[in-house]
């Protein structure tokens, strides 16, 4: 597990400078009130994942990663595990943008802890689809997919965030407690876990077959 932690730390050190560019943009959006908490949380965390993969996919970086005394399965597992710290960073930025918006006189609706769990679920869904494509297509085919996912994250996180927040299950979870929303949440959680496991197994298979 220590190898996985070091791989995640390596990615965070690589991408944090790119994420600094997002902070002024998020602050401007907070001033315009163009998104809610979930938008400000999902966007940076998803962009960290996409940026880390973009940097790693370069041939020189691929050869360096392959030369490390770490199995390919652990390299892939670290990529999936990185979703959690990316999500925590995204949630921290989302809370910071809420404070900024309130200071600028553009208050965002109250943030509930259930929304943070939903942010994690969205990021896991994104990773479950994006990472197998990343390991399958390689450097040549990933440029178009990367651009498509960036557009999807920017547009979809706002739309999906509002839809999720207005959904009956989410409202029951926030207002009436977890037990009334339990059936819908249980189905959603099991679906995400199943998709994540299948995605991980597929990514393992694809990366082990790739020539570096």
C-alpha positions, 0 to 999 in steps of 0.5 A, a space after each residue: 500500500 505504501 507504493 500506491 500512496 507514493 504513486 498518488 503523491 507523485 500525481 498530486 505534486 505533478 498536477 497541483 500547478 495546473 489546478 492553481 489555474 482553476 482557482 481564479 476561474 472558479 472564483 469568477 464563476 462563484 461571483 457570477 453564481 453560474 454553479 453550485 457547490 457540486 459543480 465547484 467540487 466535481 470540476 477540480 477533482 475530475 480535472 486532476 484525474 484527467 490531467 494526471 493521465 494526460 501527463 503520464 501518457 507521454 512516452 517518456 513518462 510511460 517508460 519511467 512508470 514501467 521501470 519502477 519496482 511496482 507491479 502494473 496492477 498496483 500502478 492501475 490500482 493507484 490511479 483508481 485510488 487517487 479518486 479519493 484524495 482528488 475528491 477531498 481536494 475538490 470538496 475543499 475547493 468547493 467549500 472555499 468557493 462557497 465562502 468566496 461567493 458569500 463574501 462577494 454577495 452571491 451566496 450559494 445554497 447551504 452545503 449538506 454532507 450528502 452532497 459531498 458523498 454524491 461528489 465522490 459517486 460522480 467522480 467514481 462513475 467518471 473514473 470507471 468510464 474514463 480509465 479503461 478508455 485511457 488504458 485502451 487507446 493510449 497516447 494517439 487516441 486519447 486526445 479527442 477523448 480527453 477533450 470530450 471528457 473535459 467538456 462533459 465534466 464542465 457541462 455535465 457537472 452543473 446539469 447533473 448536480 442540479 438534477 441530483 440535488 432536485 431529485 426525490 431521493 436526494 431530497 429525502 436523503 437531505 431532508 428526511 434522513 437516510 432511511 427513507 432514501 435507503 432503497 434508491 441509495 443502496 441501488 446506486 451504491 451497488 451499481 457504482 461498486 459493480 461498475 468500479 470493479 468491472 472497470 478496474 478488472 478491465 483496466 488491469 487486463 488492458 494495461 498488462 497487455 500494453 507494450 511500453 
